């Protein structure tokens, strides 16, 4: 009897309602598949080459140096040397004075920065505009905050001359974008350079978004983690520097992407105190504090880069040059086997059209799973090459419109990219023989 009553008591639902429908995660599934089957992993976005020497030396120095306080808590909203140098850096980039204590906050990676933004700024019933394709955590984070995501797609306009498509060929329809703004709109999420496409939004495109934000009194959550990874002489423009936007924008950055050290999980937000004060409330009631030693090392990395700003030996100048070569190499090798790449203007990623390879992967009529997801699973199991389906970056409503594409990460060692190319070459030969 006692056992029975205990069981009866435990039958009520345990999960909070806000988790309903946000429990599935593409990364959990594909990371597991890649770990099990892949010989070459171009799926998840992290470099397999080392972080720069000066950064590793800074970490080792902080770890073994005489300052034993670096092993203890530092200031909850950011280690003073780090917020100070970030403020100096962003003063340069934005052309305005910043207070390190109120205009900068350090977070556990850009991921926690996003979480703080949605929790602090989005209320039950608020609408948040998300541009598709989007980094997949935006949608569940908006929903967990009680908000309603409203989606607007970048639409591809393929060049007529048979040239390869560029991420710049994916554009917003100005009328469609304007139609998504209403009195219920609280914020828009902007991700430039964009993951997964690698699109770098132009001044004109940002101007259009800024105009609508000002007109409708809407906030902008600007995810700029790939700000230094821009190619072909393109320029990353910060929307907060446009007229009327500083007061309504939170800029999100990442040491992981900036210094090729994604496992350190040091991120930051930069913005006006009127917004950041609410993010600080969420931060102090969730993680409270980020690892002191990692912050100290990142601060030293930024101090070095501040001295070398704009000079050829700056890491922020060297890294995009190296990655542009890797991008071009992967573009050539994909194009060579007939998998049409979309040339990215920025980021770690490129998206490729898999149409010519579809004949290898049988269609399953009436399947709920998007085709590109089945293709990516088949490819990792049968060819040993891991990539991520593009449909993972779309809302449920639009998932099935973009199922001919997969995303590759090219922030890899040359040997990794060469191994991927060999797999594709062999595959192509099997198809033609």
C-alpha positions in Angstrom: 0.0 0.0 0.0 2.8 2.4 1.0 4.6 1.8 -2.3 1.4 2.3 -4.3 0.7 5.7 -2.7 4.2 6.8 -3.4 3.8 6.0 -7.1 0.5 7.8 -7.3 2.0 10.9 -5.8 4.7 11.0 -8.5 2.4 11.0 -11.5 2.0 14.8 -11.9 4.1 16.4 -14.7 7.5 17.4 -13.6 8.6 19.6 -16.4 7.9 23.3 -16.5 5.5 24.4 -19.2 8.1 26.7 -20.7 10.1 23.7 -21.8 7.3 22.2 -23.9 8.4 21.9 -27.6 11.9 23.2 -27.0 13.4 19.9 -25.8 14.7 18.7 -29.2 18.2 19.9 -30.1 19.9 19.2 -33.5 23.4 19.4 -32.0 22.8 16.6 -29.5 21.8 14.3 -32.3 24.4 15.3 -34.9 27.3 15.5 -32.5 26.6 12.0 -31.4 26.4 10.8 -35.0 29.6 12.5 -35.9 31.4 11.0 -32.8 30.1 7.5 -33.8 30.7 7.5 -37.6 32.7 10.4 -38.9 36.2 10.1 -40.3 36.1 13.9 -41.0 33.9 16.3 -39.0 32.9 19.5 -40.8 29.7 19.7 -38.8 30.1 21.6 -35.5 31.5 25.1 -35.6 34.8 25.0 -33.8 38.4 25.1 -35.1 40.6 22.0 -34.8 43.7 24.2 -35.0 45.3 25.7 -31.8 44.4 29.1 -30.3 47.2 31.6 -30.9 50.4 31.3 -28.9 50.1 34.7 -27.2 46.7 33.7 -25.8 47.9 30.3 -24.5 50.9 32.0 -23.0 48.6 34.5 -21.3 46.6 31.7 -19.8 49.6 29.8 -18.6 51.1 33.0 -17.1 47.8 33.7 -15.3 47.7 30.1 -14.0 51.2 29.8 -12.7 52.0 33.5 -11.9 52.2 35.0 -8.5 48.7 36.5 -8.4 46.8 33.8 -6.4 43.6 35.9 -6.4 43.1 34.9 -10.1 41.9 31.5 -8.7 39.1 33.3 -6.7 36.0 35.2 -7.7 36.4 38.4 -9.5 33.8 41.1 -10.1 30.5 39.3 -11.0 29.7 41.4 -14.1 33.2 41.0 -15.6 36.8 40.9 -14.5 37.9 44.6 -14.3 40.9 44.3 -16.7 38.6 42.6 -19.3 35.7 45.0 -19.2 38.2 47.9 -19.3 40.0 46.8 -22.5 36.7 45.8 -24.1 35.3 49.3 -23.4 38.5 50.8 -25.0 38.2 48.5 -28.0 34.5 49.2 -28.6 35.0 53.0 -28.2 37.3 52.7 -31.2 34.8 50.6 -33.2 31.6 52.6 -32.3 33.1 56.1 -32.0 31.6 56.8 -28.6 32.7 56.9 -25.0 31.9 53.7 -23.0 31.9 53.1 -19.2 33.5 49.7 -18.6 31.3 49.2 -15.5 27.9 49.9 -17.0 28.3 49.5 -20.8 30.0 46.0 -20.8 29.2 42.7 -19.1 31.1 39.4 -19.4 29.1 36.2 -19.9 29.6 32.5 -20.1 30.1 32.6 -23.9 27.9 34.4 -26.3 25.3 31.7 -25.6 24.6 33.0 -22.0 24.7 36.6 -23.4 21.7 35.6 -25.6 19.9 33.9 -22.8 20.3 37.0 -20.6 18.9 39.2 -23.4 15.8 37.2 -24.0 15.1 36.6 -20.2 15.7 40.3 -19.4 14.0 42.0 -22.3 11.2 39.7 -23.6 7.9 39.4 -21.8 4.9 37.0 -22.1 3.2 37.8 -25.4 6.0 39.9 -26.9 6.9 39.2 -30.5 10.6 38.8 -31.5 11.5 38.9 -35.2 14.1 36.3 -36.3 15.7 36.4 -39.7 15.9 32.9 -41.3 18.1 30.9 -41.6 19.1 31.6 -37.9 21.4 30.1 -35.3 19.1 27.5 -33.8 19.0 28.6 -30.1 17.2 31.9 -30.8 13.8 30.3 -31.2 13.7 28.1 -28.0 15.2 31.0 -26.0 12.5 33.4 -27.1 9.8 30.8 -26.3 11.3 30.0 -22.9 11.1 33.8 -22.1 7.3 33.6 -23.0 7.8 35.4 -26.3 6.5 34.6 -29.8 9.1 34.2 -32.5 8.1 35.8 -35.9 10.1 34.7 -38.8 11.2 36.5 -42.0 13.4 34.7 -44.5 16.4 35.8 -46.5 15.4 34.8 -50.1 18.0 33.5 -52.6 18.4 35.4 -55.9 20.7 33.1 -58.0 23.0 35.0 -60.4 21.9 34.6 -64.0 25.4 34.1 -65.5 25.9 30.6 -64.1 28.4 31.9 -61.5 28.4 30.4 -58.0 26.0 32.0 -55.7 27.3 34.2 -52.9 25.8 34.7 -49.4 25.1 38.3 -50.6 22.6 36.9 -53.1 20.3 36.0 -50.1 18.3 39.1 -49.3 15.5 40.4 -47.2 12.4 41.6 -49.0 11.9 45.1 -47.6 8.1 45.0 -47.7 8.0 41.6 -46.2 10.3 42.7 -43.4 8.3 45.8 -42.7 5.1 43.8 -42.5 6.5 41.8 -39.5 6.8 44.9 -37.3 3.7 45.7 -35.2 2.9 47.2 -31.7 3.6 43.7 -30.3 7.2 43.6 -31.6 9.6 43.9 -28.8 12.9 43.0 -30.5 14.6 41.8 -33.7 17.5 39.4 -33.6 20.2 40.3 -36.1 23.1 38.0 -36.8 25.8 39.5 -39.0 28.0 37.8 -40.2 25.2 35.2 -40.3 25.5 31.6 -39.2 24.8 29.4 -41.3 25.0 31.4 -44.5 28.0 33.5 -43.9 26.1 36.6 -45.1 27.5 40.0 -44.0 24.7 42.5 -44.0 25.4 45.6 -46.1 25.0 49.2 -44.8 21.8 49.5 -46.9 20.3 46.3 -45.3 21.2 47.4 -41.8 19.8 50.9 -42.5 16.5 49.4 -43.4 16.4 47.3 -40.2 17.5 50.4 -38.2 14.8 52.6 -39.7 12.1 50.0 -38.8 13.5 49.6 -35.2 13.4 53.4 -34.7 10.0 53.8 -36.2 8.4 51.0 -34.1 10.5 51.6 -31.0 11.9 48.0 -31.2 15.1 46.7 -29.6 17.9 45.0 -31.5 19.8 42.0 -30.2 22.8 42.0 -32.4 24.8 38.7 -32.4 28.2 39.7 -33.8 30.3 36.8 -32.7 32.0 36.5 -36.2 32.7 40.2 -36.4 36.4 39.7 -37.3 35.8 36.8 -39.7 34.9 38.8 -42.8 36.4 38.1 -46.3 37.1 39.6 -49.7 37.7 43.1 -48.3 34.1 43.2 -47.0 33.5 45.4 -43.9 31.5 44.4 -40.8 29.2 47.3 -40.0 27.9 47.5 -36.4 24.2 48.4 -36.4 24.7 50.2 -33.1 26.8 52.8 -34.9 23.8 53.8 -37.1 21.6 56.7 -36.2 19.2 56.1 -33.4 20.4 52.5 -32.7 22.9 52.7 -29.8 20.1 53.3 -27.3 18.2 50.2 -28.4 20.9 47.7 -29.3 22.7 45.0 -27.3 25.9 43.8 -29.1 27.0 40.3 -28.4 30.6 39.1 -28.8 32.6 35.9 -28.2 36.3 35.3 -27.3 35.7 31.8 -28.5 35.2 33.0 -32.1 37.5 36.0 -31.8 40.5 34.0 -30.5 39.7 30.5 -31.8 39.2 29.2 -28.3 35.5 28.1 -28.2 36.0 25.9 -25.1 36.9 28.9 -22.9 33.3 30.2 -23.0 34.0 33.9 -22.5 31.5 36.1 -24.1 30.3 39.7 -23.6 27.5 42.2 -24.2 28.1 45.9 -25.0 25.3 48.3 -24.9 23.6 51.2 -23.0 23.2 50.9 -19.3 19.4 51.2 -19.6 19.4 47.8 -21.2 22.4 46.2 -19.6 21.1 46.8 -16.0 18.3 44.3 -16.7 20.8 41.8 -18.2 22.9 42.1 -15.0 19.8 41.1 -13.0 19.4 37.9 -15.0 23.2 37.2 -14.9 23.5 37.6 -11.1 20.5 35.2 -10.6 21.7 32.5 -13.0 25.5 32.0 -13.4 26.5 34.9 -11.3 30.1 34.8 -12.4 32.5 33.6 -15.1 35.9 31.9 -14.8 38.4 34.5 -13.6 41.5 33.0 -15.2 40.0 32.7 -18.7 38.9 36.4 -18.4 42.4 37.5 -17.4 43.9 35.7 -20.4 41.3 37.1 -22.8 41.9 40.6 -21.4 45.6 40.2 -22.2 44.7 39.0 -25.7 42.7 42.2 -26.3 45.4 44.4 -24.9 47.8 42.9 -27.4 45.3 43.4 -30.2 44.6 47.0 -29.1 48.3 47.8 -29.6 48.4 46.1 -33.0 45.0 47.4 -34.1 44.9 47.5 -38.0 48.5 46.3 -38.3 49.4 43.3 -40.5 50.6 41.3 -37.5 47.3 41.7 -35.6 45.6 38.3 -35.1 42.3 40.0 -36.2 44.0 40.7 -39.6 45.8 37.3 -39.9 43.0 35.0 -38.9 40.5 36.1 -41.6 43.3 35.8 -44.2 44.0 32.2 -43.2 40.3 31.3 -43.1 39.6 32.9 -46.5 42.2 30.6 -48.0 40.5 27.6 -46.3 37.1 28.8 -47.5 38.4 29.1 -51.1 39.9 25.7 -50.9 36.7 24.1 -49.7 34.7 26.0 -52.3 36.9 24.7 -55.1 36.8 21.1 -53.8 32.9 21.1 -53.5 32.5 22.8 -56.8 34.9 20.3 -58.4 32.6 17.4 -57.4 29.4 19.2 -58.3 28.1 20.1 -54.9 27.4 23.7 -55.5 28.8 25.9 -52.6 27.3 29.3 -51.7 30.4 31.5 -51.2 30.2 33.0 -47.7 31.3 36.6 -47.0 32.1 35.8 -43.4 32.1 33.3 -40.5 33.4 29.7 -40.3 30.7 28.2 -42.5 29.6 27.6 -46.0 26.3 26.2 -47.3 26.3 23.8 -50.3 23.6 22.7 -52.6 23.4 18.9 -52.5 21.0 18.4 -55.5 23.5 16.6 -57.7 24.1 14.0 -55.0 20.4 13.4 -54.1 20.2 10.3 -56.4 22.4 8.4 -53.9 20.1 9.0 -51.0 16.7 7.4 -51.4 13.6 9.6 -50.9 11.2 8.4 -48.2 7.7 9.4 -49.2 5.5 11.0 -46.5 8.5 11.4 -44.1 8.3 14.1 -41.5 12.0 14.4 -41.5 13.4 17.1 -44.0 15.4 15.6 -46.9 18.7 17.4 -46.0 18.6 15.9 -42.5 18.2 12.4 -43.9 21.0 13.2 -46.4 23.4 14.4 -43.7 22.7 11.3 -41.6 23.3 9.0 -44.6 26.5 10.9 -45.6 28.0 10.5 -42.1 27.1 6.9 -41.8 28.0 5.8 -45.4 30.8 8.3 -46.3 32.2 9.2 -42.9 31.8 13.0 -43.6 29.8 15.0 -41.1 27.9 18.2 -41.9 24.7 19.9 -40.6 21.4 20.1 -42.5 20.4 23.7 -43.4 16.7 22.9 -42.4 18.0 22.9 -38.7 18.3 26.7 -39.0 14.6 27.2 -40.1 11.3 27.4 -38.2 8.9 24.4 -38.4 6.8 26.4 -41.0 9.7 26.9 -43.4 11.9 23.9 -42.8 10.7 22.1 -45.9 11.4 25.0 -48.3 15.2 24.7 -47.9 16.0 21.0 -47.9 18.6 20.9 -50.7 21.4 22.4 -48.6 23.9 21.4 -46.0 26.3 23.4 -43.9 30.1 22.7 -43.7 32.6 24.3 -41.3 35.9 25.3 -42.9 37.6 26.5 -39.7 39.8 23.4 -39.7 43.4 22.2 -40.2 44.4 21.8 -43.9 44.7 18.1 -43.3 41.1 17.9 -42.2 39.9 19.8 -45.3 42.1 17.6 -47.5 40.6 14.5 -46.0 37.0 15.8 -46.7 38.0 16.6 -50.3 39.3 13.1 -50.7 36.0 11.6 -49.5 34.1 13.8 -52.0 36.4 13.0 -54.9 36.1 9.3 -54.3 32.3 9.6 -54.0 32.1 11.5 -57.3 34.2 8.8 -59.0 31.9 6.1 -57.7 29.0 8.0 -59.1 30.5 8.3 -62.6 32.0 4.9 -62.9 
